[in-house]
Amino acid sequence: MKTFLAKKETVQPKWYLIDAAGVPLGRLAVKAANIIRGRHKASYTPSVDTGDFVVIINAEKVVLTGKKETDKEFMSYSGWKGGEHHRTAGEIRATHPERLILHAVKGMLPKNRLGDRLLTKLKVYSGKEHPHGSQQPKTLAYAG
């Protein structure tokens, strides 16, 4: 029996909608990363983009457990001397709440060119509105 390897031309991506309201950040990121990579499909091939598109709404309502809102820090560096910035998860949520989810999902994708391409399949919005209605995304309920 031969091993099936998916090809980029044969993949038909679908669109999924996830509501982040009341969902823990890590569990949401795992679900989104697996759909983006295509791990929920029987035709999953690690080196081929077999995944689907994910639209996440209500990013500002994602849940951080424990004291992560005040204690979890994100560091960015501009490349200049003294250009290191530390921000807490609460500060990021106040200004750009979608970046919390983008950062979590990016950490769960491969660290190569494929991972960069896969991240473009993630669309995160801070409100209930999103411009992807014409793609008719299938709503995924959070299950645990």
Residue frames as qw, qx, qy, qz and C-alpha x, y, z in Angstrom:
[[0.000, 0.890, 0.456, 0.000, 0.00, 0.00, 0.00],
 [0.433, 0.390, -0.011, 0.812, 1.40, 3.40, -0.94],
 [0.227, -0.519, -0.422, 0.708, 1.51, 6.36, 1.40],
 [0.217, 0.819, 0.442, 0.294, -0.77, 9.19, 0.31],
 [0.357, -0.313, -0.078, 0.877, 0.89, 12.60, 0.09],
 [0.244, 0.847, 0.427, -0.201, -1.35, 15.57, -0.53],
 [0.461, 0.213, 0.272, 0.817, -0.50, 18.09, -3.21],
 [0.014, -0.344, -0.209, 0.915, -1.07, 21.83, -3.01],
 [0.261, 0.034, -0.488, -0.833, -3.19, 21.81, -6.19],
 [0.409, -0.296, -0.826, -0.251, -5.69, 19.22, -4.90],
 [0.194, -0.330, -0.664, 0.643, -6.45, 20.93, -1.57],
 [0.153, -0.636, -0.447, -0.610, -9.82, 22.71, -1.32],
 [0.185, -0.007, -0.572, 0.799, -9.62, 25.03, 1.72],
 [0.282, -0.708, -0.616, -0.199, -12.73, 25.76, 3.77],
 [0.004, -0.503, 0.236, -0.831, -13.47, 28.67, 6.10],
 [0.522, -0.466, -0.688, 0.191, -14.24, 28.32, 9.82],
 [0.159, -0.691, 0.060, -0.702, -15.51, 30.89, 12.31],
 [0.579, -0.276, -0.648, 0.410, -14.59, 30.72, 16.00],
 [0.277, -0.842, -0.083, -0.456, -16.06, 32.98, 18.68],
 [0.504, 0.251, -0.591, 0.578, -13.34, 33.68, 21.29],
 [0.398, -0.568, 0.144, -0.706, -15.71, 35.04, 23.96],
 [0.759, -0.451, 0.294, -0.366, -15.09, 33.21, 27.24],
 [0.968, 0.176, -0.139, 0.115, -12.58, 30.73, 25.77],
 [0.613, -0.646, 0.272, 0.364, -9.11, 30.23, 27.34],
 [0.265, 0.821, -0.368, -0.346, -6.39, 31.61, 25.06],
 [0.181, -0.434, 0.863, 0.183, -4.25, 28.47, 24.85],
 [0.511, 0.251, 0.818, -0.090, -7.13, 26.15, 24.05],
 [0.496, 0.789, 0.171, -0.319, -8.37, 28.52, 21.36],
 [0.122, 0.764, -0.551, -0.313, -4.88, 28.74, 19.86],
 [0.365, -0.186, 0.906, 0.109, -4.48, 24.95, 19.71],
 [0.561, 0.511, 0.630, -0.163, -7.81, 24.54, 17.94],
 [0.390, 0.868, -0.052, -0.303, -7.02, 27.31, 15.44],
 [0.066, -0.658, 0.699, 0.271, -3.46, 26.07, 14.78],
 [0.474, 0.010, 0.878, 0.064, -4.63, 22.52, 14.09],
 [0.554, 0.682, 0.448, -0.164, -7.26, 23.72, 11.61],
 [0.222, 0.883, -0.280, -0.304, -4.78, 26.05, 9.89],
 [0.177, -0.494, 0.823, 0.217, -2.25, 23.20, 9.52],
 [0.698, 0.170, -0.473, -0.510, -4.94, 20.76, 8.36],
 [0.020, 0.250, -0.929, 0.273, -4.41, 18.23, 11.14],
 [0.575, 0.154, 0.538, -0.597, -8.16, 17.60, 11.34],
 [0.734, 0.460, -0.223, -0.447, -8.15, 16.12, 7.81],
 [0.934, -0.065, 0.342, 0.082, -7.33, 12.58, 6.73],
 [0.729, 0.588, 0.046, 0.348, -5.19, 14.02, 3.92],
 [0.306, -0.928, 0.195, 0.084, -2.84, 15.85, 6.35],
 [0.831, 0.276, -0.094, 0.473, 0.72, 16.07, 5.09],
 [0.498, -0.695, -0.133, 0.502, 3.23, 17.92, 7.33],
 [0.398, -0.267, 0.316, 0.819, 5.20, 19.51, 4.49],
 [0.045, 0.379, 0.598, 0.705, 2.17, 20.68, 2.45],
 [0.237, 0.047, 0.271, -0.932, -0.34, 23.43, 3.20],
 [0.225, -0.301, -0.880, -0.291, -3.47, 21.27, 3.58],
 [0.085, -0.359, -0.644, 0.670, -5.17, 23.55, 6.10],
 [0.024, 0.749, 0.599, 0.283, -8.24, 25.74, 6.14],
 [0.072, 0.487, -0.088, 0.866, -8.88, 29.41, 6.88],
 [0.388, -0.521, -0.674, 0.351, -9.87, 30.46, 10.42],
 [0.068, -0.608, -0.070, -0.788, -11.74, 33.66, 11.33],
 [0.420, -0.367, -0.669, 0.490, -11.72, 34.50, 15.05],
 [0.139, -0.691, -0.196, -0.681, -14.10, 37.14, 16.38],
 [0.586, -0.771, -0.060, -0.241, -14.42, 38.77, 19.84],
 [0.699, 0.274, -0.440, 0.493, -10.66, 38.65, 20.46],
 [0.061, -0.539, 0.368, -0.756, -10.98, 41.14, 23.32],
 [0.752, -0.378, 0.132, -0.524, -13.12, 38.66, 25.29],
 [0.783, 0.175, -0.583, 0.127, -10.60, 35.78, 25.31],
 [0.704, -0.695, 0.033, -0.145, -9.85, 34.49, 28.82],
 [0.434, 0.503, -0.635, 0.395, -6.43, 34.43, 30.48],
 [0.785, -0.485, -0.383, -0.033, -6.40, 32.22, 33.58],
 [0.700, -0.338, -0.260, 0.573, -4.66, 32.99, 36.85],
 [0.190, -0.836, -0.035, 0.514, -2.63, 36.20, 37.07],
 [0.607, 0.170, 0.469, 0.619, -1.51, 36.14, 33.41],
 [0.178, 0.894, 0.342, 0.230, -3.35, 39.39, 32.69],
 [0.194, -0.967, 0.164, -0.032, -0.87, 41.31, 34.87],
 [0.624, -0.567, 0.492, 0.216, 2.15, 38.98, 35.10],
 [0.771, 0.260, 0.464, 0.352, 2.60, 37.65, 31.55],
 [0.027, -0.793, 0.196, 0.577, 4.98, 39.91, 29.64],
 [0.771, 0.519, 0.279, 0.242, 5.64, 40.22, 25.92],
 [0.378, -0.628, 0.263, 0.627, 8.98, 41.62, 24.77],
 [0.657, 0.698, 0.213, 0.187, 9.68, 43.38, 21.48],
 [0.524, -0.503, 0.229, 0.648, 12.99, 44.76, 20.27],
 [0.425, 0.862, 0.058, -0.270, 13.43, 47.51, 17.69],
 [0.840, 0.333, 0.026, 0.429, 17.04, 46.67, 16.91],
 [0.171, 0.769, -0.205, 0.581, 18.33, 49.93, 18.36],
 [0.342, 0.071, -0.674, 0.651, 20.13, 50.42, 21.68],
 [0.160, 0.143, 0.540, -0.814, 17.59, 50.68, 24.44],
 [0.482, 0.052, -0.380, -0.788, 14.83, 49.64, 22.04],
 [0.266, -0.145, -0.951, 0.067, 13.54, 46.78, 24.18],
 [0.462, -0.261, 0.036, -0.847, 9.87, 47.12, 25.17],
 [0.114, -0.140, -0.960, 0.216, 8.01, 45.00, 27.71],
 [0.486, -0.182, -0.096, -0.850, 4.23, 44.98, 27.77],
 [0.352, 0.011, 0.853, -0.385, 1.84, 42.95, 29.89],
 [0.077, 0.328, 0.883, 0.326, -1.01, 40.95, 28.41],
 [0.022, 0.749, 0.557, -0.359, -3.45, 43.50, 29.87],
 [0.019, -0.649, 0.176, 0.740, -1.75, 46.37, 28.06],
 [0.043, -0.096, 0.789, 0.605, -1.82, 44.48, 24.77],
 [0.061, 0.522, 0.851, 0.021, -5.48, 43.60, 25.27],
 [0.026, 0.753, 0.318, -0.575, -6.30, 47.29, 25.82],
 [0.092, 0.627, -0.338, -0.696, -4.65, 48.45, 22.58],
 [0.526, 0.354, -0.616, -0.468, -4.58, 45.51, 20.12],
 [0.726, -0.213, 0.545, -0.360, -6.43, 42.46, 21.54],
 [0.910, 0.378, -0.069, -0.157, -6.04, 40.48, 18.30],
 [0.347, 0.681, -0.621, 0.175, -2.26, 40.36, 18.81],
 [0.531, -0.382, 0.675, -0.342, -2.67, 38.08, 21.84],
 [0.888, 0.207, 0.366, -0.187, -4.27, 35.41, 19.67],
 [0.657, 0.706, -0.265, 0.014, -1.88, 35.96, 16.75],
 [0.007, -0.684, 0.691, -0.234, 1.11, 35.52, 19.05],
 [0.663, -0.210, 0.655, -0.295, -0.29, 32.34, 20.62],
 [0.884, 0.393, 0.218, -0.132, -1.17, 30.71, 17.28],
 [0.469, 0.780, -0.411, 0.046, 2.13, 31.71, 15.67],
 [0.254, -0.583, 0.742, -0.214, 3.99, 29.88, 18.44],
 [0.738, 0.011, 0.641, -0.211, 2.12, 26.67, 17.56],
 [0.771, 0.626, 0.007, -0.118, 2.94, 26.74, 13.84],
 [0.871, 0.048, 0.089, 0.481, 6.18, 25.52, 12.21],
 [0.225, -0.841, 0.140, 0.471, 9.12, 27.92, 12.37],
 [0.447, -0.069, 0.619, 0.642, 9.86, 28.01, 8.62],
 [0.146, 0.077, -0.386, -0.908, 8.48, 29.40, 5.34],
 [0.316, -0.368, -0.819, -0.306, 5.48, 27.08, 5.54],
 [0.282, -0.543, -0.624, 0.487, 4.60, 28.46, 8.97],
 [0.030, -0.321, 0.024, 0.946, 4.77, 32.01, 7.64],
 [0.268, -0.093, -0.622, -0.730, 2.37, 31.11, 4.83],
 [0.342, -0.430, -0.835, 0.010, 0.03, 29.28, 7.21],
 [0.164, -0.427, -0.457, 0.763, -0.24, 32.33, 9.49],
 [0.165, 0.087, -0.276, -0.943, -1.82, 34.29, 6.63],
 [0.377, -0.311, -0.784, -0.383, -4.81, 31.91, 6.88],
 [0.310, -0.505, -0.660, 0.462, -5.65, 33.29, 10.33],
 [0.039, -0.541, -0.202, -0.815, -7.96, 36.32, 10.47],
 [0.354, -0.423, -0.663, 0.506, -8.55, 37.81, 13.93],
 [0.087, -0.583, -0.224, -0.776, -11.02, 40.61, 14.73],
 [0.089, 0.037, -0.642, 0.760, -11.75, 42.33, 18.04],
 [0.503, 0.083, 0.226, -0.830, -15.49, 42.76, 17.51],
 [0.664, 0.222, 0.683, -0.208, -18.35, 40.58, 16.31],
 [0.616, 0.737, 0.022, -0.277, -18.09, 41.93, 12.76],
 [0.508, -0.339, 0.629, 0.481, -15.82, 40.46, 10.10],
 [0.413, 0.579, -0.259, -0.654, -15.55, 41.02, 6.32],
 [0.035, 0.251, -0.929, -0.270, -15.52, 37.32, 5.38],
 [0.610, 0.228, 0.515, -0.558, -19.26, 36.69, 5.16],
 [0.675, 0.510, -0.276, -0.457, -19.10, 35.94, 1.45],
 [0.276, 0.382, -0.882, -0.002, -16.86, 32.92, 2.15],
 [0.805, -0.311, -0.217, -0.457, -19.70, 31.48, 4.30],
 [0.167, 0.412, -0.818, 0.365, -17.52, 30.31, 7.20],
 [0.708, -0.343, -0.599, -0.148, -18.78, 27.32, 9.17],
 [0.356, -0.715, 0.307, -0.517, -19.18, 28.16, 12.87],
 [0.631, 0.057, -0.727, 0.266, -17.17, 26.01, 15.27],
 [0.596, -0.731, -0.057, -0.328, -18.39, 25.74, 18.84],
 [0.060, 0.589, -0.711, 0.379, -15.83, 25.61, 21.64],
 [0.907, -0.244, -0.274, -0.206, -15.85, 22.11, 23.10],
 [0.859, -0.499, -0.114, 0.028, -13.80, 22.02, 26.16]]
